[in-house]
Amino acid sequence: MSAMLLQRLIVFVIVIAAALYALWRWLPRAWRRGAARRLTTRAQNAGLIGARRASRISAALGRPAGCAACAQRAGCQSRQPATDRQPSQR
């Protein structure tokens, strides 16, 4: 295998991984939970993971992305209202 072919293969794998991550990140939460459940069920049926580990992975993959502000219908707790902020000093 030539160096150029290997480089293209590595770039292809990185791009596919980034695309899958972006897709997973922006999927609606219900779709992520369903996909996580199906993924862990198939891995468990194939004997790759046990039942306990499958439930932990499924729960972790189904969590909301980011700070979950949209799930709580409130802003992030770490943000301050604009009126409470101190002006920056130069």
N, C-alpha and C positions, 0 to 999 in steps of 0.2 A: 504494500500500500504506500503510495507516495505521500510526501509531507503535505502537499496541497490538498489531496483528497481527505486526509486525516483532519486538516484544519477546517475544511468545509463541513465535515461530519460533526465536529465539535461545535461549530457555530450553529448548525442546524439543530442540534440537541438543545443548546442554550436558548435559541429563539422559540422552539416548541415549548420548553419549560416555562419561559416567560409568558407566552400566550396562554398556556393553561392556568398559570397563576392569576393572570389578569381576569380571565374568564371566571375562575372560581371566586375571586375577590368581589366581583360585581354581580354575581348571581343573586337572585332573591334568596332570603334566608330559608324559606320553605324548600326551595329547590336544592340548596346546599345540604340541608338535613336529609332529604330523600336520597340524594346522590351519595352522601357519606354513609348512610345506612346500607344502600345497595353495595357500595364498594367494600365495606367491612364484612358484610354477609358473604360476598363472593370470596374474599380472602380467607374467611373462617371456613367455608365449605371446601376450599382448596387445601386446607390444613396449614396455611401460612401463619395464622395467629389463633390464639385461644379465645374463648367466649368473653372472658373478663377484659382482655386487651382490646377486643373488637368493640365492646361497649364504650371503653374509654376513648378509643380513637374516633368512634362515631360521634360521641359527645363533643370532642375537641374540634372536629371538622365542621360540626353544625353550629358552632358559636358564631355570633355576629362578628363581622370584620370591623375594625376600628374601635371607637369608644362606645358604640351601641346607643348613641344619642337618638338616632331615629327610632329605635325600638322603645325607648323610654318616653319619647315625645317631649324631650327636654334637651337643652344644650349641654355641652360637656361641663362637668363640674370644675375643671381646671381653668376654664375661661372666665374672665372678669368682664362685667359690663364696661362699656367704653367710658362712662362717666367716672368710674372708680380708678381708672388708670392714671398714673402720674406721668406728666410730660417728661420726655427724655431730656436730659441735660447734656449740653455740649460744651 
